[in-house]
Amino acid sequence: MTTLTLPAVARSRADLAGLLGARSGSVVLVPTMGALHEGHAMLMRIARERAGADGTVVVSVFVNPLQFGPGEDLDRYPRTFDADLELAATEGVDVVFAPVVGEMYPDGVPHEGVPSEAVTVQPGPLADLLEGASRPGHFRGVLTVVAKLFGLVRPDVAVFGEKDYQQLALIRRMVSDLCLGIDIVGAATDREPDGLARSSRNRYLDAEQRQQAVALSRALRAAQERASYGVPAARWAAMSVLKSAPGVELDYLALTTTGLGELPDYPEPGTEGRILVAARVGTTRLIDNLPLQF
């Protein structure tokens, strides 16, 4: 039996600096909040390939309080560090950075609406749409912690999943606008055999809710199939699935450009777009998206 070699674990900034200072080659970062699953494993495999044999793959495991609003699931967000470490080992990760909150926010977490001298990243108007409209301040928290991770790890490449498509778009914008010089790689959403997007929050679903949640990906695929007829037809196809889906409480359904801008009803042939959905199944909020080809 082969024994897995666990990644080195850094719990502090000093630990991380010590581990990375002794390495050479490209550094590739996969930021996560833990509760890792096969979707994360796919990101790690991409990272390992980009880093090569001489490079270093770093996975961060940090449940970032700044991106959770009042009443959201910060306290019950799954934390499975031992299992996370084993999964990282199977994918050839070199370093796992798992800091406590005080390492990332030594002066305290600058909560939304509470005066603070801390510098945070203001993400601009794109952050007020879709997820931002439903979760005010969420992307300020996301971009702030990602910027901190970039500063601490100093990666050449960072790998993110497309399931959080708006987040990916904002991170790319931040890297471009702030001239950070990091190659951002987006990986297609990993899915269960029935089409449900893999998510750490799926474990909140009971058996019945798990079946209900598949309606999200079914709706997106229905829109894909009708996209050649224009935006109204694609939207109607998706809404028809969602309206007939028991247990699914729709938050939003949006058809946009690839940059999350507004689409005309009948785009020019060959135009690419995106369809994004958010809904609650029971008490669990799920998101998903797929590309569209008009």
Secondary structure by P-SEA (a helix, b strand, c coil): cccccccbbbccaaaaaaaaaacccbbbbbbccccccaaaaaaaaaaaaaacccbbbbbbbcccccccccccccccccccaaaaaaaaaaacccbbbbbccccccccccccccccccbbbbbccccccccccccccaaaaaaaaaaaaaaaaacccbbbbbccaaaaaaaaaaaaaaaccbbbbbbbcccccccccccccccccccaaaaaaaaaaaaaaaaaaaaccccaaaaaaaaaaaaaaccccccccccccccccccccccccccccbbbbbbbbcccbbbbbbbbbcc
